């Protein structure tokens, strides 16, 4: 039973990360560009 719960938690975390990366990709790319521009100064 504990193994089943652990696997379920792992699947939920992986699915959440994949959904988050898909959903926030534009924001993450924008933040990276802003950080790069700020470091050059």
LINZI-V860112 format. One record per residue. N is the residue number from 0. SS is DSSP state (H for helix, E for strand, C for the rest). Layout:
N&SS + N&SS
This chain:
0&C + 1&H + 2&H + 3&H + 4&H + 5&H + 6&H + 7&H + 8&H + 9&H + 10&H + 11&H + 12&H + 13&H + 14&H + 15&H + 16&H + 17&H + 18&H + 19&H + 20&H + 21&H + 22&H + 23&H + 24&H + 25&H + 26&H + 27&H + 28&H + 29&H + 30&H + 31&H + 32&H + 33&H + 34&H + 35&H + 36&H + 37&H + 38&H + 39&H + 40&C
